[in-house]
Amino acid sequence: MAVPKRKVSKARRDKRRSNVWKLSLPGMSKCPNCGEYILAHRVCKNCGKYRGEDVIKVEKED
């Protein structure tokens, strides 16, 4: 059975349990074409462009 060789200090234990290092929100950026907020490195769902090129065809609702 595995047994710890040394006691884990309170600081080390609490540092591991803290939520400071975890990301709270995904990295959002503005689409340079339409200005909609999108996830980084993904096709814009509003205009269908990625890095200035048309990737998907999006039908506009009127």
mmCIF file as Biopython writes it, N, C-alpha, C and O atoms, coordinates in Angstrom:
data_model
#
loop_
_atom_site.group_PDB
_atom_site.id
_atom_site.type_symbol
_atom_site.label_atom_id
_atom_site.label_alt_id
_atom_site.label_comp_id
_atom_site.label_asym_id
_atom_site.label_entity_id
_atom_site.label_seq_id
_atom_site.pdbx_PDB_ins_code
_atom_site.Cartn_x
_atom_site.Cartn_y
_atom_site.Cartn_z
_atom_site.occupancy
_atom_site.B_iso_or_equiv
_atom_site.auth_seq_id
_atom_site.auth_asym_id
_atom_site.pdbx_PDB_model_num
ATOM 1   N N  . MET A ? 1  ? 0.839   -1.182 0.000   1.0 0.0 1  A 1 
ATOM 2   C CA . MET A ? 1  ? 0.000   0.000  0.000   1.0 0.0 1  A 1 
ATOM 3   C C  . MET A ? 1  ? 0.883   1.244  0.000   1.0 0.0 1  A 1 
ATOM 4   O O  . MET A ? 1  ? 1.852   1.326  0.755   1.0 0.0 1  A 1 
ATOM 5   N N  . ALA A ? 2  ? 0.538   2.222  -0.861  1.0 0.0 2  A 1 
ATOM 6   C CA . ALA A ? 2  ? 1.339   3.438  -0.978  1.0 0.0 2  A 1 
ATOM 7   C C  . ALA A ? 2  ? 1.084   4.362  0.198   1.0 0.0 2  A 1 
ATOM 8   O O  . ALA A ? 2  ? -0.060  4.644  0.554   1.0 0.0 2  A 1 
ATOM 9   N N  . VAL A ? 3  ? 2.165   4.822  0.789   1.0 0.0 3  A 1 
ATOM 10  C CA . VAL A ? 3  ? 2.083   5.723  1.937   1.0 0.0 3  A 1 
ATOM 11  C C  . VAL A ? 3  ? 2.987   6.918  1.656   1.0 0.0 3  A 1 
ATOM 12  O O  . VAL A ? 3  ? 4.116   6.729  1.203   1.0 0.0 3  A 1 
ATOM 13  N N  . PRO A ? 4  ? 2.519   8.162  1.915   1.0 0.0 4  A 1 
ATOM 14  C CA . PRO A ? 4  ? 3.363   9.336  1.692   1.0 0.0 4  A 1 
ATOM 15  C C  . PRO A ? 4  ? 4.616   9.294  2.562   1.0 0.0 4  A 1 
ATOM 16  O O  . PRO A ? 4  ? 4.558   8.949  3.742   1.0 0.0 4  A 1 
ATOM 17  N N  . LYS A ? 5  ? 5.748   9.651  1.957   1.0 0.0 5  A 1 
ATOM 18  C CA . LYS A ? 5  ? 7.005   9.634  2.702   1.0 0.0 5  A 1 
ATOM 19  C C  . LYS A ? 5  ? 7.107   10.820 3.655   1.0 0.0 5  A 1 
ATOM 20  O O  . LYS A ? 5  ? 7.668   10.697 4.744   1.0 0.0 5  A 1 
ATOM 21  N N  . ARG A ? 6  ? 6.568   11.965 3.248   1.0 0.0 6  A 1 
ATOM 22  C CA . ARG A ? 6  ? 6.612   13.156 4.087   1.0 0.0 6  A 1 
ATOM 23  C C  . ARG A ? 6  ? 5.215   13.797 4.139   1.0 0.0 6  A 1 
ATOM 24  O O  . ARG A ? 6  ? 4.379   13.610 3.255   1.0 0.0 6  A 1 
ATOM 25  N N  . LYS A ? 7  ? 5.013   14.556 5.211   1.0 0.0 7  A 1 
ATOM 26  C CA . LYS A ? 7  ? 3.747   15.266 5.367   1.0 0.0 7  A 1 
ATOM 27  C C  . LYS A ? 7  ? 3.660   16.392 4.333   1.0 0.0 7  A 1 
ATOM 28  O O  . LYS A ? 7  ? 4.631   17.116 4.112   1.0 0.0 7  A 1 
ATOM 29  N N  . VAL A ? 8  ? 2.507   16.530 3.711   1.0 0.0 8  A 1 
ATOM 30  C CA . VAL A ? 8  ? 2.277   17.622 2.769   1.0 0.0 8  A 1 
ATOM 31  C C  . VAL A ? 8  ? 1.910   18.859 3.588   1.0 0.0 8  A 1 
ATOM 32  O O  . VAL A ? 8  ? 0.973   18.835 4.386   1.0 0.0 8  A 1 
ATOM 33  N N  . SER A ? 9  ? 2.669   19.947 3.376   1.0 0.0 9  A 1 
ATOM 34  C CA . SER A ? 9  ? 2.425   21.160 4.150   1.0 0.0 9  A 1 
ATOM 35  C C  . SER A ? 9  ? 1.066   21.762 3.808   1.0 0.0 9  A 1 
ATOM 36  O O  . SER A ? 9  ? 0.495   21.483 2.754   1.0 0.0 9  A 1 
ATOM 37  N N  . LYS A ? 10 ? 0.561   22.591 4.716   1.0 0.0 10 A 1 
ATOM 38  C CA . LYS A ? 10 ? -0.740  23.239 4.500   1.0 0.0 10 A 1 
ATOM 39  C C  . LYS A ? 10 ? -0.705  24.149 3.283   1.0 0.0 10 A 1 
ATOM 40  O O  . LYS A ? 10 ? -1.676  24.227 2.530   1.0 0.0 10 A 1 
ATOM 41  N N  . ALA A ? 11 ? 0.415   24.838 3.092   1.0 0.0 11 A 1 
ATOM 42  C CA . ALA A ? 11 ? 0.535   25.746 1.953   1.0 0.0 11 A 1 
ATOM 43  C C  . ALA A ? 11 ? 0.492   24.967 0.639   1.0 0.0 11 A 1 
ATOM 44  O O  . ALA A ? 11 ? -0.184  25.373 -0.307  1.0 0.0 11 A 1 
ATOM 45  N N  . ARG A ? 12 ? 1.205   23.864 0.586   1.0 0.0 12 A 1 
ATOM 46  C CA . ARG A ? 12 ? 1.235   23.053 -0.634  1.0 0.0 12 A 1 
ATOM 47  C C  . ARG A ? 12 ? -0.131  22.424 -0.908  1.0 0.0 12 A 1 
ATOM 48  O O  . ARG A ? 12 ? -0.592  22.386 -2.049  1.0 0.0 12 A 1 
ATOM 49  N N  . ARG A ? 13 ? -0.764  21.936 0.143   1.0 0.0 13 A 1 
ATOM 50  C CA . ARG A ? 13 ? -2.093  21.334 0.010   1.0 0.0 13 A 1 
ATOM 51  C C  . ARG A ? 13 ? -3.115  22.368 -0.464  1.0 0.0 13 A 1 
ATOM 52  O O  . ARG A ? 13 ? -3.903  22.096 -1.370  1.0 0.0 13 A 1 
ATOM 53  N N  . ASP A ? 14 ? -3.100  23.552 0.150   1.0 0.0 14 A 1 
ATOM 54  C CA . ASP A ? 14 ? -4.063  24.585 -0.189  1.0 0.0 14 A 1 
ATOM 55  C C  . ASP A ? 14 ? -3.804  25.174 -1.573  1.0 0.0 14 A 1 
ATOM 56  O O  . ASP A ? 14 ? -4.741  25.578 -2.261  1.0 0.0 14 A 1 
ATOM 57  N N  . LYS A ? 15 ? -2.520  25.225 -1.989  1.0 0.0 15 A 1 
ATOM 58  C CA . LYS A ? 15 ? -2.188  25.708 -3.307  1.0 0.0 15 A 1 
ATOM 59  C C  . LYS A ? 15 ? -2.767  24.773 -4.384  1.0 0.0 15 A 1 
ATOM 60  O O  . LYS A ? 15 ? -3.240  25.227 -5.426  1.0 0.0 15 A 1 
ATOM 61  N N  . ARG A ? 16 ? -2.721  23.498 -4.116  1.0 0.0 16 A 1 
ATOM 62  C CA . ARG A ? 16 ? -3.272  22.515 -5.052  1.0 0.0 16 A 1 
ATOM 63  C C  . ARG A ? 16 ? -4.790  22.620 -5.133  1.0 0.0 16 A 1 
ATOM 64  O O  . ARG A ? 16 ? -5.369  22.448 -6.205  1.0 0.0 16 A 1 
ATOM 65  N N  . ARG A ? 17 ? -5.428  22.898 -4.015  1.0 0.0 17 A 1 
ATOM 66  C CA . ARG A ? 17 ? -6.892  22.957 -3.964  1.0 0.0 17 A 1 
ATOM 67  C C  . ARG A ? 17 ? -7.458  24.286 -4.441  1.0 0.0 17 A 1 
ATOM 68  O O  . ARG A ? 17 ? -8.654  24.386 -4.715  1.0 0.0 17 A 1 
ATOM 69  N N  . SER A ? 18 ? -6.612  25.309 -4.543  1.0 0.0 18 A 1 
ATOM 70  C CA . SER A ? 18 ? -7.113  26.638 -4.906  1.0 0.0 18 A 1 
ATOM 71  C C  . SER A ? 18 ? -7.570  26.667 -6.358  1.0 0.0 18 A 1 
ATOM 72  O O  . SER A ? 18 ? -7.143  25.852 -7.176  1.0 0.0 18 A 1 
ATOM 73  N N  . ASN A ? 19 ? -8.436  27.609 -6.659  1.0 0.0 19 A 1 
ATOM 74  C CA . ASN A ? 19 ? -8.961  27.750 -8.004  1.0 0.0 19 A 1 
ATOM 75  C C  . ASN A ? 19 ? -8.348  28.928 -8.738  1.0 0.0 19 A 1 
ATOM 76  O O  . ASN A ? 19 ? -8.871  29.346 -9.771  1.0 0.0 19 A 1 
ATOM 77  N N  . VAL A ? 20 ? -7.259  29.468 -8.233  1.0 0.0 20 A 1 
ATOM 78  C CA . VAL A ? 20 ? -6.641  30.646 -8.820  1.0 0.0 20 A 1 
ATOM 79  C C  . VAL A ? 20 ? -6.092  30.333 -10.208 1.0 0.0 20 A 1 
ATOM 80  O O  . VAL A ? 20 ? -6.191  31.174 -11.101 1.0 0.0 20 A 1 
ATOM 81  N N  . TRP A ? 21 ? -5.526  29.168 -10.412 1.0 0.0 21 A 1 
ATOM 82  C CA . TRP A ? 21 ? -4.842  28.828 -11.653 1.0 0.0 21 A 1 
ATOM 83  C C  . TRP A ? 21 ? -5.789  28.363 -12.744 1.0 0.0 21 A 1 
ATOM 84  O O  . TRP A ? 21 ? -5.378  28.221 -13.895 1.0 0.0 21 A 1 
ATOM 85  N N  . LYS A ? 22 ? -7.068  28.118 -12.400 1.0 0.0 22 A 1 
ATOM 86  C CA . LYS A ? 22 ? -8.014  27.630 -13.395 1.0 0.0 22 A 1 
ATOM 87  C C  . LYS A ? 22 ? -8.596  28.791 -14.190 1.0 0.0 22 A 1 
ATOM 88  O O  . LYS A ? 22 ? -8.853  29.857 -13.632 1.0 0.0 22 A 1 
ATOM 89  N N  . LEU A ? 23 ? -8.805  28.593 -15.489 1.0 0.0 23 A 1 
ATOM 90  C CA . LEU A ? 23 ? -9.386  29.628 -16.338 1.0 0.0 23 A 1 
ATOM 91  C C  . LEU A ? 23 ? -10.876 29.734 -16.076 1.0 0.0 23 A 1 
ATOM 92  O O  . LEU A ? 23 ? -11.564 28.719 -15.963 1.0 0.0 23 A 1 
ATOM 93  N N  . SER A ? 24 ? -11.374 30.951 -15.978 1.0 0.0 24 A 1 
ATOM 94  C CA . SER A ? 24 ? -12.789 31.137 -15.687 1.0 0.0 24 A 1 
ATOM 95  C C  . SER A ? 24 ? -13.618 31.230 -16.966 1.0 0.0 24 A 1 
ATOM 96  O O  . SER A ? 24 ? -14.724 30.694 -17.022 1.0 0.0 24 A 1 
ATOM 97  N N  . LEU A ? 25 ? -13.102 31.897 -17.984 1.0 0.0 25 A 1 
ATOM 98  C CA . LEU A ? 25 ? -13.819 32.046 -19.245 1.0 0.0 25 A 1 
ATOM 99  C C  . LEU A ? 25 ? -12.920 31.628 -20.405 1.0 0.0 25 A 1 
ATOM 100 O O  . LEU A ? 25 ? -11.702 31.792 -20.334 1.0 0.0 25 A 1 
ATOM 101 N N  . PRO A ? 26 ? -13.505 31.093 -21.460 1.0 0.0 26 A 1 
ATOM 102 C CA . PRO A ? 26 ? -12.684 30.779 -22.635 1.0 0.0 26 A 1 
ATOM 103 C C  . PRO A ? 26 ? -12.211 32.055 -23.322 1.0 0.0 26 A 1 
ATOM 104 O O  . PRO A ? 26 ? -12.829 33.109 -23.174 1.0 0.0 26 A 1 
ATOM 105 N N  . GLY A ? 27 ? -11.136 31.961 -24.060 1.0 0.0 27 A 1 
ATOM 106 C CA . GLY A ? 27 ? -10.589 33.128 -24.750 1.0 0.0 27 A 1 
ATOM 107 C C  . GLY A ? 27 ? -11.479 33.583 -25.878 1.0 0.0 27 A 1 
ATOM 108 O O  . GLY A ? 27 ? -11.546 32.939 -26.925 1.0 0.0 27 A 1 
ATOM 109 N N  . MET A ? 28 ? -12.166 34.694 -25.669 1.0 0.0 28 A 1 
ATOM 110 C CA . MET A ? 28 ? -13.066 35.220 -26.687 1.0 0.0 28 A 1 
ATOM 111 C C  . MET A ? 28 ? -12.361 36.366 -27.418 1.0 0.0 28 A 1 
ATOM 112 O O  . MET A ? 28 ? -11.614 37.144 -26.824 1.0 0.0 28 A 1 
ATOM 113 N N  . SER A ? 29 ? -12.623 36.441 -28.717 1.0 0.0 29 A 1 
ATOM 114 C CA . SER A ? 29 ? -12.072 37.536 -29.502 1.0 0.0 29 A 1 
ATOM 115 C C  . SER A ? 29 ? -13.142 38.032 -30.462 1.0 0.0 29 A 1 
ATOM 116 O O  . SER A ? 29 ? -14.132 37.346 -30.712 1.0 0.0 29 A 1 
ATOM 117 N N  . LYS A ? 30 ? -12.934 39.232 -30.999 1.0 0.0 30 A 1 
ATOM 118 C CA . LYS A ? 30 ? -13.897 39.796 -31.943 1.0 0.0 30 A 1 
ATOM 119 C C  . LYS A ? 30 ? -13.547 39.352 -33.348 1.0 0.0 30 A 1 
ATOM 120 O O  . LYS A ? 30 ? -12.379 39.298 -33.732 1.0 0.0 30 A 1 
ATOM 121 N N  . CYS A ? 31 ? -14.580 39.038 -34.102 1.0 0.0 31 A 1 
ATOM 122 C CA . CYS A ? 31 ? -14.410 38.696 -35.516 1.0 0.0 31 A 1 
ATOM 123 C C  . CYS A ? 31 ? -14.000 39.969 -36.252 1.0 0.0 31 A 1 
ATOM 124 O O  . CYS A ? 31 ? -14.684 40.986 -36.130 1.0 0.0 31 A 1 
ATOM 125 N N  . PRO A ? 32 ? -12.900 39.942 -37.014 1.0 0.0 32 A 1 
ATOM 126 C CA . PRO A ? 32 ? -12.483 41.161 -37.715 1.0 0.0 32 A 1 
ATOM 127 C C  . PRO A ? 32 ? -13.440 41.565 -38.832 1.0 0.0 32 A 1 
ATOM 128 O O  . PRO A ? 32 ? -13.431 42.717 -39.268 1.0 0.0 32 A 1 
ATOM 129 N N  . ASN A ? 33 ? -14.263 40.632 -39.297 1.0 0.0 33 A 1 
ATOM 130 C CA . ASN A ? 33 ? -15.184 40.923 -40.394 1.0 0.0 33 A 1 
ATOM 131 C C  . ASN A ? 33 ? -16.485 41.556 -39.899 1.0 0.0 33 A 1 
ATOM 132 O O  . ASN A ? 33 ? -16.903 42.596 -40.408 1.0 0.0 33 A 1 
ATOM 133 N N  . CYS A ? 34 ? -17.131 40.926 -38.900 1.0 0.0 34 A 1 
ATOM 134 C CA . CYS A ? 34 ? -18.451 41.409 -38.482 1.0 0.0 34 A 1 
ATOM 135 C C  . CYS A ? 34 ? -18.482 41.961 -37.051 1.0 0.0 34 A 1 
ATOM 136 O O  . CYS A ? 34 ? -19.461 42.603 -36.671 1.0 0.0 34 A 1 
ATOM 137 N N  . GLY A ? 35 ? -17.445 41.730 -36.258 1.0 0.0 35 A 1 
ATOM 138 C CA . GLY A ? 35 ? -17.388 42.276 -34.900 1.0 0.0 35 A 1 
ATOM 139 C C  . GLY A ? 35 ? -18.063 41.414 -33.851 1.0 0.0 35 A 1 
ATOM 140 O O  . GLY A ? 35 ? -18.145 41.814 -32.689 1.0 0.0 35 A 1 
ATOM 141 N N  . GLU A ? 36 ? -18.546 40.241 -34.232 1.0 0.0 36 A 1 
ATOM 142 C CA . GLU A ? 36 ? -19.203 39.323 -33.290 1.0 0.0 36 A 1 
ATOM 143 C C  . GLU A ? 36 ? -18.140 38.652 -32.416 1.0 0.0 36 A 1 
ATOM 144 O O  . GLU A ? 36 ? -17.048 38.352 -32.898 1.0 0.0 36 A 1 
ATOM 145 N N  . TYR A ? 37 ? -18.447 38.413 -31.137 1.0 0.0 37 A 1 
ATOM 146 C CA . TYR A ? 37 ? -17.518 37.701 -30.261 1.0 0.0 37 A 1 
ATOM 147 C C  . TYR A ? 37 ? -17.550 36.212 -30.591 1.0 0.0 37 A 1 
ATOM 148 O O  . TYR A ? 37 ? -18.617 35.603 -30.664 1.0 0.0 37 A 1 
ATOM 149 N N  . ILE A ? 38 ? -16.354 35.631 -30.791 1.0 0.0 38 A 1 
ATOM 150 C CA . ILE A ? 38 ? -16.227 34.215 -31.138 1.0 0.0 38 A 1 
ATOM 151 C C  . ILE A ? 38 ? -15.110 33.589 -30.312 1.0 0.0 38 A 1 
ATOM 152 O O  . ILE A ? 38 ? -14.264 34.296 -29.765 1.0 0.0 38 A 1 
ATOM 153 N N  . LEU A ? 39 ? -15.108 32.263 -30.222 1.0 0.0 39 A 1 
ATOM 154 C CA . LEU A ? 39 ? -14.004 31.561 -29.597 1.0 0.0 39 A 1 
ATOM 155 C C  . LEU A ? 39 ? -12.784 31.650 -30.509 1.0 0.0 39 A 1 
ATOM 156 O O  . LEU A ? 39 ? -12.922 31.650 -31.732 1.0 0.0 39 A 1 
ATOM 157 N N  . ALA A ? 40 ? -11.613 31.724 -29.933 1.0 0.0 40 A 1 
ATOM 158 C CA . ALA A ? 40 ? -10.391 31.852 -30.707 1.0 0.0 40 A 1 
ATOM 159 C C  . ALA A ? 40 ? -10.166 30.621 -31.579 1.0 0.0 40 A 1 
ATOM 160 O O  . ALA A ? 40 ? -10.485 29.501 -31.178 1.0 0.0 40 A 1 
ATOM 161 N N  . HIS A ? 41 ? -9.617  30.832 -32.770 1.0 0.0 41 A 1 
ATOM 162 C CA . HIS A ? 41 ? -9.269  29.767 -33.721 1.0 0.0 41 A 1 
ATOM 163 C C  . HIS A ? 41 ? -10.475 28.965 -34.173 1.0 0.0 41 A 1 
ATOM 164 O O  . HIS A ? 41 ? -10.382 27.752 -34.359 1.0 0.0 41 A 1 
ATOM 165 N N  . ARG A ? 42 ? -11.617 29.638 -34.353 1.0 0.0 42 A 1 
ATOM 166 C CA . ARG A ? 42 ? -12.818 28.964 -34.831 1.0 0.0 42 A 1 
ATOM 167 C C  . ARG A ? 42 ? -13.523 29.834 -35.860 1.0 0.0 42 A 1 
ATOM 168 O O  . ARG A ? 42 ? -13.342 31.051 -35.892 1.0 0.0 42 A 1 
ATOM 169 N N  . VAL A ? 43 ? -14.326 29.198 -36.698 1.0 0.0 43 A 1 
ATOM 170 C CA . VAL A ? 43 ? -15.075 29.911 -37.731 1.0 0.0 43 A 1 
ATOM 171 C C  . VAL A ? 43 ? -16.167 30.743 -37.061 1.0 0.0 43 A 1 
ATOM 172 O O  . VAL A ? 43 ? -16.810 30.288 -36.115 1.0 0.0 43 A 1 
ATOM 173 N N  . CYS A ? 44 ? -16.370 31.957 -37.554 1.0 0.0 44 A 1 
ATOM 174 C CA . CYS A ? 44 ? -17.423 32.829 -37.037 1.0 0.0 44 A 1 
ATOM 175 C C  . CYS A ? 44 ? -18.771 32.279 -37.477 1.0 0.0 44 A 1 
ATOM 176 O O  . CYS A ? 44 ? -18.990 32.049 -38.666 1.0 0.0 44 A 1 
ATOM 177 N N  . LYS A ? 45 ? -19.673 32.066 -36.531 1.0 0.0 45 A 1 
ATOM 178 C CA . LYS A ? 45 ? -20.993 31.536 -36.853 1.0 0.0 45 A 1 
ATOM 179 C C  . LYS A ? 45 ? -21.890 32.598 -37.481 1.0 0.0 45 A 1 
ATOM 180 O O  . LYS A ? 45 ? -22.879 32.274 -38.137 1.0 0.0 45 A 1 
ATOM 181 N N  . ASN A ? 46 ? -21.543 33.861 -37.278 1.0 0.0 46 A 1 
ATOM 182 C CA . ASN A ? 46 ? -22.361 34.946 -37.796 1.0 0.0 46 A 1 
ATOM 183 C C  . ASN A ? 46 ? -22.107 35.191 -39.283 1.0 0.0 46 A 1 
ATOM 184 O O  . ASN A ? 46 ? -23.052 35.323 -40.060 1.0 0.0 46 A 1 
ATOM 185 N N  . CYS A ? 47 ? -20.830 35.252 -39.683 1.0 0.0 47 A 1 
ATOM 186 C CA . CYS A ? 47 ? -20.514 35.564 -41.075 1.0 0.0 47 A 1 
ATOM 187 C C  . CYS A ? 47 ? -19.886 34.403 -41.834 1.0 0.0 47 A 1 
ATOM 188 O O  . CYS A ? 47 ? -19.823 34.448 -43.063 1.0 0.0 47 A 1 
ATOM 189 N N  . GLY A ? 48 ? -19.419 33.363 -41.144 1.0 0.0 48 A 1 
ATOM 190 C CA . GLY A ? 48 ? -18.864 32.183 -41.800 1.0 0.0 48 A 1 
ATOM 191 C C  . GLY A ? 48 ? -17.442 32.337 -42.285 1.0 0.0 48 A 1 
ATOM 192 O O  . GLY A ? 48 ? -17.008 31.589 -43.161 1.0 0.0 48 A 1 
ATOM 193 N N  . LYS A ? 49 ? -16.697 33.297 -41.734 1.0 0.0 49 A 1 
ATOM 194 C CA . LYS A ? 49 ? -15.323 33.517 -42.180 1.0 0.0 49 A 1 
ATOM 195 C C  . LYS A ? 49 ? -14.333 33.072 -41.110 1.0 0.0 49 A 1 
ATOM 196 O O  . LYS A ? 49 ? -14.613 33.098 -39.912 1.0 0.0 49 A 1 
ATOM 197 N N  . TYR A ? 50 ? -13.148 32.657 -41.604 1.0 0.0 50 A 1 
ATOM 198 C CA . TYR A ? 50 ? -12.034 32.323 -40.715 1.0 0.0 50 A 1 
ATOM 199 C C  . TYR A ? 50 ? -10.772 32.879 -41.349 1.0 0.0 50 A 1 
ATOM 200 O O  . TYR A ? 50 ? -10.422 32.503 -42.468 1.0 0.0 50 A 1 
ATOM 201 N N  . ARG A ? 51 ? -10.099 33.752 -40.661 1.0 0.0 51 A 1 
ATOM 202 C CA . ARG A ? 51 ? -8.883  34.418 -41.124 1.0 0.0 51 A 1 
ATOM 203 C C  . ARG A ? 51 ? -9.089  35.112 -42.470 1.0 0.0 51 A 1 
ATOM 204 O O  . ARG A ? 51 ? -8.213  35.087 -43.334 1.0 0.0 51 A 1 
ATOM 205 N N  . GLY A ? 52 ? -10.265 35.733 -42.634 1.0 0.0 52 A 1 
ATOM 206 C CA . GLY A ? 52 ? -10.545 36.517 -43.824 1.0 0.0 52 A 1 
ATOM 207 C C  . GLY A ? 52 ? -11.053 35.723 -45.016 1.0 0.0 52 A 1 
ATOM 208 O O  . GLY A ? 52 ? -11.348 36.310 -46.057 1.0 0.0 52 A 1 
ATOM 209 N N  . GLU A ? 53 ? -11.164 34.401 -44.894 1.0 0.0 53 A 1 
ATOM 210 C CA . GLU A ? 53 ? -11.643 33.574 -45.999 1.0 0.0 53 A 1 
ATOM 211 C C  . GLU A ? 53 ? -13.010 32.998 -45.676 1.0 0.0 53 A 1 
ATOM 212 O O  . GLU A ? 53 ? -13.305 32.680 -44.524 1.0 0.0 53 A 1 
ATOM 213 N N  . ASP A ? 54 ? -13.856 32.863 -46.717 1.0 0.0 54 A 1 
ATOM 214 C CA . ASP A ? 54 ? -15.162 32.231 -46.542 1.0 0.0 54 A 1 
ATOM 215 C C  . ASP A ? 54 ? -14.960 30.740 -46.349 1.0 0.0 54 A 1 
ATOM 216 O O  . ASP A ? 54 ? -14.373 30.073 -47.201 1.0 0.0 54 A 1 
ATOM 217 N N  . VAL A ? 55 ? -15.444 30.216 -45.231 1.0 0.0 55 A 1 
ATOM 218 C CA . VAL A ? 55 ? -15.284 28.802 -44.924 1.0 0.0 55 A 1 
ATOM 219 C C  . VAL A ? 55 ? -16.624 28.084 -45.017 1.0 0.0 55 A 1 
ATOM 220 O O  . VAL A ? 55 ? -16.719 27.000 -45.593 1.0 0.0 55 A 1 
ATOM 221 N N  . ILE A ? 56 ? -17.659 28.696 -44.445 1.0 0.0 56 A 1 
ATOM 222 C CA . ILE A ? 56 ? -18.997 28.112 -44.513 1.0 0.0 56 A 1 
ATOM 223 C C  . ILE A ? 56 ? -19.964 29.142 -45.069 1.0 0.0 56 A 1 
ATOM 224 O O  . ILE A ? 56 ? -19.758 30.348 -44.932 1.0 0.0 56 A 1 
ATOM 225 N N  . LYS A ? 57 ? -21.009 28.654 -45.690 1.0 0.0 57 A 1 
ATOM 226 C CA . LYS A ? 57 ? -22.023 29.540 -46.245 1.0 0.0 57 A 1 
ATOM 227 C C  . LYS A ? 57 ? -23.089 29.771 -45.185 1.0 0.0 57 A 1 
ATOM 228 O O  . LYS A ? 57 ? -23.697 28.821 -44.693 1.0 0.0 57 A 1 
ATOM 229 N N  . VAL A ? 58 ? -23.316 31.025 -44.835 1.0 0.0 58 A 1 
ATOM 230 C CA . VAL A ? 58 ? -24.277 31.390 -43.807 1.0 0.0 58 A 1 
ATOM 231 C C  . VAL A ? 58 ? -25.415 32.147 -44.462 1.0 0.0 58 A 1 
ATOM 232 O O  . VAL A ? 58 ? -25.189 33.128 -45.170 1.0 0.0 58 A 1 
ATOM 233 N N  . GLU A ? 59 ? -26.640 31.693 -44.226 1.0 0.0 59 A 1 
ATOM 234 C CA . GLU A ? 59 ? -27.806 32.382 -44.749 1.0 0.0 59 A 1 
ATOM 235 C C  . GLU A ? 59 ? -28.256 33.447 -43.766 1.0 0.0 59 A 1 
ATOM 236 O O  . GLU A ? 59 ? -28.450 33.170 -42.582 1.0 0.0 59 A 1 
ATOM 237 N N  . LYS A ? 60 ? -28.420 34.657 -44.256 1.0 0.0 60 A 1 
ATOM 238 C CA . LYS A ? 60 ? -28.838 35.773 -43.404 1.0 0.0 60 A 1 
ATOM 239 C C  . LYS A ? 60 ? -30.351 35.725 -43.209 1.0 0.0 60 A 1 
ATOM 240 O O  . LYS A ? 60 ? -31.104 35.522 -44.162 1.0 0.0 60 A 1 
ATOM 241 N N  . GLU A ? 61 ? -30.785 35.914 -41.961 1.0 0.0 61 A 1 
ATOM 242 C CA . GLU A ? 61 ? -32.213 35.975 -41.669 1.0 0.0 61 A 1 
ATOM 243 C C  . GLU A ? 61 ? -32.681 37.414 -41.781 1.0 0.0 61 A 1 
ATOM 244 O O  . GLU A ? 61 ? -32.105 38.310 -41.163 1.0 0.0 61 A 1 
ATOM 245 N N  . ASP A ? 62 ? -33.719 37.636 -42.566 1.0 0.0 62 A 1 
ATOM 246 C CA . ASP A ? 62 ? -34.241 38.999 -42.749 1.0 0.0 62 A 1 
ATOM 247 C C  . ASP A ? 62 ? -35.580 39.154 -42.084 1.0 0.0 62 A 1 
ATOM 248 O O  . ASP A ? 62 ? -36.172 40.233 -42.133 1.0 0.0 62 A 1 
#
